[in-house]
Amino acid sequence: MGYGEVITRSYDRQIDRARVEDLERRCEVGPAERVFLFTDTLGDPICRIRNSPMYKMLVAELDRELVGVIQGSIKQVTVQKPHEDLAKVGYVLGLRVAPLHRRKGIGSSLVCKLEEWFTANDVDYAYMATEKDNEASVKLFVNKLGYVNFRTPAILVHPVNNRMFHTPSNVQIRKLKIEEAENLYYKFMASTEFFPYDIGNILRNKLSLGTWVAYPRGEIVGEFGSNGQIFPKSWAMVSVWNSGELFKLREGPLSGKMVRTLCQFVHNMASTKSKDCKVIVTEVGGSDALRLHIPHWKLLSCPEDLWCMKALKNEKKKTLRELTKIPPTIALFVDPREV
């Protein structure tokens, strides 16, 4: 039996929303060996990228049936390499192909079309994330489309329940003003891999719940880190996105305790102020020792996520080869807008 031509076009909410949601449900196949979490878009299939600086969603149709979908976003980030600080990157996510129409080149066609949009917008690198043991995804992106393994962060998941964590009496927790948080991120994380150039937009987004610092009680008088103030020997900072995603910063010999206290504080806040929040998700660099201090359930977590990259400009290919040879930095910034 022959098939018609696959048509790829931009997502149209009026005619595609219900069909995309149906495709998402048909593609919900998780690992059999552990509990798996699925994303409910609550009627907005484009919600994962809507808050990015630039974004696009493509759909594929075959004989008037919606058989595939993909999303992408563009931003400027820090990429650790010898001669360059900022790079324009395109994130590939949400690739879905209807189970009955796989192995027909639909997935690779969608990725290529999205890469064309990246190239038209002067993107240096495309990147994607998948589970390390997702053989189909790895074969498509690495073996067929020329992506290379880049980093292996860990996704740590902790359920929200009625149990309230006790905050140690010798630890002070204080909420920062947006300007204070922005200054601290630029001061301490601007050189972190994938640090977004528009961190201020993230912190000011309506989905950002705020930023908190933890430090030994009595070591700070007045505003935290203001006017050249000396920082405490041990401290940590955490920002919370309303999906539960955390990105954090820490310093000092007791930073593990500070991070753990902040995570427990976020759990208490979610338990008492958000009846719809069921889990707290944190993604950290694979070599970050602080992952040991972040409360999580192994059954729900993914110890090795896989990030892959591809140079979209010929002059960037050599740089990417050099980049993949550099040992990963301890910290890796995960943009909550793309989770």
N, C-alpha and C positions, 0 to 999 in steps of 0.2 A: 504494500500500500504506500503510495507517495504522499508527501507532505507539501504544503504550500511554503511560501517564503516567510521567514521570520522577520517581523517588522519591529525595529527598536525606536522608541520615541520618548519624549519627556512625560513624566507623570502628570496626569490631569485628575485633580481631586474629584471632580463631579462624576466622572465615568469610571475611575479606577479604584477609588477608596475601598469599596466593599470587595472588589475582586482581589486586591492586594491582601486585605485581611484574610480572605479565604485561602489564598496561596500560603500565607504565613502559617495558618493552622495546619495545612496539609504537609508542611515541611518541618513540623515540630517532631524531630526524631533526635533524642539525646542519647548519651552514652548509657548502656545498659547496666554498667557495673557500679554506678553511683547516682545519687539524686541529681537532677538537672533542673536549672532555673530557666524559665522562658520569659520573654518580655511581652507584656500586654500593652499595645500602643493606644488603647482606649479610644479608638476611632480616629487616630491621627498617625497614619503610617510613616509620616515624615518627621515625627517628633524627635527622633534621635539626632537629627542634624539641623533642626530648625534654628538653633541658637548659635550655629557656626557663622563665621564672617561671610563665607560663600558656600552654597550647597546646591546639589542637584540630585534628582531621582529619575531613573530611567526604568521603563517597563518594556518587556518583549511580548509580542503577540504572534500567535501562529493559528491561522484559520479562525481569526476573531476570538481566540481563547487567550487569556493572559497566562503566559507560561514562565515568565521570569521577571525578576526585579533586582535592582541594585541601587545603592546610594553612595554619594561621595561628598566630601567637604574639603575646603581649601583654607589654609592659614599659614602664617609665618611663625617659625619656631627656631630655637637654638639647636643646631646639629653639631656635635663635637667632631671637628675635623681640623687638619693642620692650618689651613689658610682662610677659613671662612667661619663666621659666627651665625648668621641667619640664613635660613633657606625657606623657600616656599614649598610646602608639602601638600599632597592630596591624599586624603584618607579614603580607602575603599572599604565599605561595610555593607551589611544587609543583603549580600548576594543570595538569592533564592531561585531555584529552578524547580518547576513542578515535577514530582517523582516520575510521572509517566513520560516526561519529555527530556530526561537526562541523557547524557552521552550523544547529544546531537549538536554540540558546539554552541549551545545557547549561552551557557555561563561565560565561556571565553569571549564570545561576541559582546556580551554586556560589559565585561571588564575593558575590552579594547575601546568600545564607544565612550566609556567613562574616561579612559586615559586620553582620548582625543579632546575631551572637554578640559582636562587638566592641562594638556599641551597648549591649547588655545588661550589659556589663562596664565601661561609662563611658569608652570609648576616645575620645580627642579626634580623632586622625587615623589613617587607614589608609594604608599605603604598600606599594609593590611594586618589584621590580627586574627588568629585562629587558634584552636587548641592544638597542641603539639602532636597529638595522636589522631588528628583529623586527616586521614590519608588522602581522601578525595580533594580536600582543599589544598593540601600541600602539593599534591601532584599537579593540580591546575596552575597554581601561582608560581611554584618553584620550577617544576619540571617543564611546563609548557609555556608559561608567560614570562619567564626570565627574572622572577623575583629571587632575592637571596635572603637567607636567614639573618636577622639583625639582632634581636634581643629576646629574652625569655622571661618576662615578668611573671609574678604570681598574683592570682586573683583570690583574695581572702574574703570569705562570706561568714557573717555571724547573724543568726536569727534574733529578732527583737521579741522579747517576752516581758512578763510582768516583774521579773526579778530585777531589783534596783541595785546597782553597784555602789559601794561606799567610796567616797572620795577621801583619800588620806588627809588628815588634818594638817600635815606639814607641806601640802601642795596647794598653791594658789592658782585658780583658773580665772582668766579675765577675757571678756570679749573685746576684740579690737575694732577700731573704726576702719572703714574701708581704706582710707588713705594710709593708715598705719600698716595694714596688712599688705597693701600694694608695695609700699616701700620695703618691707621686710622680704617679700618675694624677689624683688629686683636686687636687693642687697645680697641675698644668700642663695638664690636659685636661678639667677639669670643665665648661668653657664650650664645648667642641668640639661641633659638631653631631652629634646622635645618641649622645652619650656616655651609657652605661647607668648608671642610678642604683644598680644592684646590681653594680658592677664587682668588689667583693670576692667575690661568688659565682662570677664568671667565673674569677678568679685561683685560687680554692680548689677549683674543679671538678676531678674526677679526670682529665679530658681535657686540663687545662692542664699543659704540660710545664715551665713556669717562665718567669721574666723575667730578662733580662740587660741590663747597661749596658756601654757602651764609652766610653772617654775616654783622652786622652793620658796615657801612663804617667808616673807621678811627680807628677801634679797633685792626687791625693787621698790623704790619710792617714786610715785608719780607715774607718768605715761611710760609704757613699755618701749624701750629702744628709741626714745625721742631725744633730740638735741645732744647727740653724741654720748648719750648715757651708756655706761658699761653694762653689757648684758650679763645675766647670771651665768654661773659656770655650767649649769644644766637647764635646758628649757626645750620646749617643743611647741609647734604650732600646727593647727589643723583647721582646714576649711571644709564646710559641709554643703553639698549640693542636695537638693530635695529628693533625688533618687537614692540617696544614701551613700553616694560616692564620696570618698575622702581623698584629699591629697595633703601631704604633711611635710613638715620640716622639723628637724631636731638637731640639737647640739649638746655636747657635754657627756660626762661619764654616767650620769643618771638619766640620760635622754630616753632610754628604754622605759623607765618607770613613768616619765612624763607622757610619752606616747600612749602607753597602756591606760593611764589615767584619763587622757583626753578621749580615747576610744570608748571607755566606760561612760564618760560624761555624755558623749554623743548617743550612746545606747539609752541612757536614762532620759535624755531629751526626746528621743524618738518614741520611747515607750509612753511618756506622759503627754506629749504635745502633738503626736501624729498617729491617729488611730489606724491609718492606712499603711503605715510603714511596717513591713514584715521582716526585712533583712537590711544589714549594713554591709556595703561592699567596699573593699579597699584594694587597689592594685598598686603593687610596689615592685621595684627592681628585683630581679631574681637573686642578686647577690647582696641585697640589703639585709643586714643582720637584724634590723628592727622588726622584720616580719615575725620574729619569734615573740615579740611583745604585743602584737596586734591580736586581740581576741577573735577567734574564728573556729568554725567547724570544718574539719578535714573532709567530711562527707559532702559538704556543699562547695568546697573550694577547689580551685584549679592551680596546683603547685607550679605548673609550667605552661603559661600561655606562650604563643609564638608570634612575634612581630617580624614581617618580611618587608623588604624595600626593593625598589627598582628605580634606577636613574632614567629620567625621561629626556635628558639632554646628553648628547655624545660627550660633551666636555665634563659631565658629572660622573661618568662611568668609572673613571680612574679614582676619583674621590671616594666613590661608594666602596670600591675594593679596599682602599686604605681604611675607610671607616669601619668595615666589618672585621678588620684585623686588629683594631684597637680594643683592648679589654674593656668590657662594659663598665661604665661608672656605677657607683653604688646607687645613686638616685636616678629615677626615671620619672618624668612628669607625665601623668595621665590626665588628659583633658576631660573633665566631667561632661562636657557637651557631646562627647562621642561615645559615651558608655551605653 
